């Protein structure tokens, strides 16, 4: 399974990735993005991942 993480705080992104991999170590984190513009650009240039994780506050 391929996943991307969209999170603007590096510490939170690192923690989230750690949690994802604890649940299933076979998940491949293919991108860690920090902004909406990075995310839009990534989706335009890459195939859709199986999982997208993002947080809103």
C-alpha positions as CSV (number, residue, x, y, z in Angstrom):
1,X,0.0,0.0,0.0
2,X,1.3,3.5,-0.9
3,X,0.5,6.4,1.3
4,X,1.2,10.1,1.5
5,X,1.2,12.3,4.6
6,X,0.1,16.0,4.4
7,X,1.1,17.9,7.5
8,X,2.6,21.3,8.0
9,X,4.3,20.5,11.3
10,X,7.3,18.3,10.9
11,X,7.0,16.7,14.4
12,X,3.4,15.8,13.9
13,X,4.2,14.3,10.5
14,X,7.0,12.2,11.9
15,X,4.7,11.0,14.7
16,X,1.9,10.1,12.2
17,X,4.3,8.2,10.0
18,X,5.6,6.3,12.9
19,X,2.0,5.4,13.9
20,X,1.1,4.3,10.4
21,X,4.1,2.0,10.2
22,X,3.3,0.5,13.6
23,X,-0.1,-0.5,12.3
24,X,1.4,-2.0,9.1
25,X,5.1,-1.9,8.4
26,X,4.5,-2.8,4.7
27,X,2.9,0.6,4.0
28,X,5.2,2.7,1.8
29,X,5.2,6.4,2.6
30,X,5.7,7.8,-0.9
31,X,5.5,11.5,0.0
32,X,5.5,13.8,3.0
33,X,4.0,17.2,2.0
34,X,3.8,20.4,4.0
35,X,1.6,22.7,2.0
36,X,-1.6,22.7,-0.2
37,X,0.4,23.8,-3.2
38,X,2.9,21.0,-2.7
39,X,0.0,18.6,-2.4
40,X,-1.8,19.8,-5.6
41,X,1.5,19.7,-7.5
42,X,2.2,16.1,-6.3
43,X,-1.3,14.9,-7.2
44,X,-0.9,16.4,-10.7
45,X,2.4,14.6,-11.3
46,X,1.9,11.2,-9.6
47,X,-0.6,8.3,-9.5
48,X,-3.2,8.3,-6.8
49,X,-1.9,6.7,-3.6
50,X,-3.9,4.1,-1.7
51,X,-4.1,6.2,1.4
52,X,-3.9,10.0,2.2
53,X,-3.4,11.2,5.7
54,X,-3.9,14.8,6.6
55,X,-5.0,16.8,9.6
56,X,-7.1,20.0,9.9
57,X,-7.2,22.2,12.9
